[in-house]
Amino acid sequence: MKFLETTVNRIYVISVTVLFLIFSFFAQVFIDSKADAALLTTRAVQMSSSAKAATGVSYVITFTSTASAQSLVIDWCSNSPIIGASCTATAGTDVPNFTGASLTSGSGMSAWTGTISGSQIKLAGSSVSGGANSLTFTSVTNPNTTNTSFYARIYTFANNSYGTYSNAASPGNYQDYGGIALSTGYTININTNVQEQLIFCVSAAAPGSNCGSGITTPNLSLGSGTPPVVGTAAVSSVNAYCQITTNAVSGVVLRMKGNTPANDYTLYNASHKFAAANSGAATNPGSAEPAGTEMFGVVLLNGTGYTPTAPYAANTAGYYALDTTTSTNNVTAGAGSKLADVATTVSGTSTGTPMTLTFGATAQTGLTTAGNYQANENLMATGTY
């Protein structure tokens, strides 16, 4: 019995000794490879887009290390951020694809070079002291999954050959380390509509922005006195105004067409029509009409976003005849005579100073018969969307 007890005690002592030796061995291995390792602090990865499969994405990787280093490895894993654990990774499917990506800027380790491809980044260079580091990688492709986490594992090494690193599951004798969790997400899609807009007004007084004020009916009196009389010694003039606000992509065309009777283009009554300004020529005379010469015409003054078109380009020295000659584009036919182009501004409107239409007339002794004369001209605005 005593012999058995002694034998059992010996076996117990031997077993304890063996376990102690095994523990000491693994503890020594652990100390040799991890004793100097420290956790990277303030580590993060900022993506310029979290949409699945997004291309041209920037990844800004920041971390703070405790020890100087000459190389680093970043592994991307889909299953775990834990250092030394198995790593599942298919670049572009469940983790980012860095093939074709570039290290474009950063601090601390920004001057390093190495291999950037697939699901791994390996950089090496001259020794960099511990502290804050920032690395910016561009042209990265996000994982092709949505609302799914993936992870970065970062290790730094004392030499420029990645220490004894083998792979993500066997990172070797790294110095500083850390894991980071990221995720793709659905893109928020917001849809709405903006309807086509064209605000247009014609007034005897200059209207306010967006035709919101100052509109008066353009029943104009041409001449002086009561009742108004057009003289023979000088040109009588009167103004009308138009204002356009639009979101038409290609702007607006402003046209004018004679109304009644027979789409007239000048002052008329039952027995006589005023002669067209500048003898009906399509160009401005460049000077005032000669005194005593019968004429009726118009001149346009630019407003905000308005560009008068030939033959109505702004010139206050003389008046234009309303165009009756241009085929299908004159004041008596078709859609009327084109007066101006109205631009769509950057803000989507053409507001501000309205365009001024100055109508002028003179009578001629012995030619212009007495009586009441009128002209009826319609302005039309057509937007191109």
Secondary structure, DSSP 8 states (H G I E B T S, - for coil): -HHHHHHHHHHHHHHHHHHHHHHHHHHHHHHHHHTT-EE-EEEEEEES--STT-SSEEEEEEEEESS-EEEEEEEEESS---TTS-----BTTTB-B-TT-EEEEEESSTT-EEEEETTEEEEEEEEE-SEEEEEEEEEEB--S-SS-EEEEEEEEESSTT-TT--BTTB--S-SEEEEEEEE--------------EEEEEESS---GGG-S---------SBTTTTB--SSS-EEEEEEEEEEE--TT-EEEEEEE-TTTT--S-B-SS-B--BGGGG-SS--SS---TT--EEEEEEE--TTEEE-TT----TTS-B-----STTSSTTSTT-EEEEEE---TTS---SS-EEEEEEEE--TTTS-SS--B--EEEEEEE--
